[in-house]
Amino acid sequence: MKVDSKHQNKDILYSKSLEQLVDFAFDEKVAHVFPDIINRSVPGYVNIVAMTGTLAAEFYQSNTNGYDLGCSLGASSLAIK
């Protein structure tokens, strides 16, 4: 799965000073920009997802199960065709 940066929501949630500090919460606002957060925070994320699809195409066997552990977006599962 290739992440199209032109069509994803940009993370600017904490780009301005806050009047009051609050604990971080993974709420709807964060979920809305999470693809951008992952792309900027995980080195090589797009390449890792692409390689997962490539490796699966090479080694996956019919009638077996595959597990996407840590599937924050399910991108690796979507990369497997």
C-alpha positions as CSV (number, residue, x, y, z in Angstrom):
1,M,0.0,0.0,0.0
2,K,1.4,3.3,-1.0
3,V,0.4,6.2,1.3
4,D,-0.7,9.1,-0.8
5,S,0.6,12.2,1.1
6,K,-1.5,14.5,-1.1
7,H,-4.7,13.1,0.2
8,Q,-4.0,12.4,3.8
9,N,-4.7,14.7,6.7
10,K,-1.7,16.6,8.0
11,D,-0.9,16.4,11.7
12,I,-0.8,20.0,13.0
13,L,-2.5,19.2,16.3
14,Y,0.4,20.3,18.5
15,S,1.9,22.9,16.1
16,K,0.7,25.8,18.3
17,S,1.3,26.5,22.0
18,L,-1.3,25.2,24.3
19,E,-2.9,27.4,27.0
20,Q,-2.9,24.4,29.4
21,L,-0.9,21.2,29.3
22,V,-3.1,18.1,29.1
23,D,-2.2,14.4,29.0
24,F,-1.9,12.9,25.6
25,A,-5.0,11.0,24.5
26,F,-5.4,8.9,21.4
27,D,-8.8,10.5,20.5
28,E,-10.7,11.1,17.3
29,K,-8.5,14.1,16.4
30,V,-5.3,12.0,16.6
31,A,-6.9,9.1,14.8
32,H,-7.8,11.4,12.0
33,V,-4.2,12.3,11.3
34,F,-2.6,9.0,12.4
35,P,-1.4,8.0,8.9
36,D,0.7,11.2,8.7
37,I,2.0,10.6,12.3
38,I,3.1,7.1,11.3
39,N,4.8,8.2,8.1
40,R,6.8,10.9,9.9
41,S,7.6,8.8,13.0
42,V,8.5,5.4,11.7
43,P,11.7,5.4,9.7
44,G,11.2,3.6,6.4
45,Y,7.5,2.9,7.1
46,V,6.4,3.0,3.4
47,N,9.2,0.7,2.4
48,I,8.5,-1.7,5.2
49,V,4.9,-2.0,4.1
50,A,5.9,-2.5,0.5
51,M,8.4,-5.2,1.4
52,T,5.8,-7.0,3.5
53,G,3.7,-7.3,0.4
54,T,6.7,-8.4,-1.7
55,L,7.7,-11.1,0.9
56,A,4.1,-12.3,1.3
57,A,3.9,-12.7,-2.5
58,E,7.0,-14.9,-2.4
59,F,6.3,-17.0,0.7
60,Y,2.6,-17.0,1.4
61,Q,1.0,-20.4,1.0
62,S,-2.7,-21.0,0.1
63,N,-5.0,-22.1,2.9
64,T,-2.7,-20.6,5.6
65,N,-3.2,-17.7,7.9
66,G,-1.2,-14.5,8.0
67,Y,-1.2,-12.1,11.0
68,D,-0.5,-8.4,10.9
69,L,0.8,-7.9,14.4
70,G,0.8,-4.2,15.4
71,C,-1.6,-3.4,12.6
72,S,-2.1,0.3,13.4
73,L,-3.6,0.9,10.0
74,G,-3.7,-2.6,8.5
75,A,-1.4,-1.3,5.8
76,S,0.7,-4.5,5.7
77,S,-2.5,-6.6,5.4
78,L,-3.6,-4.4,2.5
79,A,-0.2,-4.8,0.8
80,I,-0.6,-8.5,0.7
81,K,-2.4,-9.4,-2.5
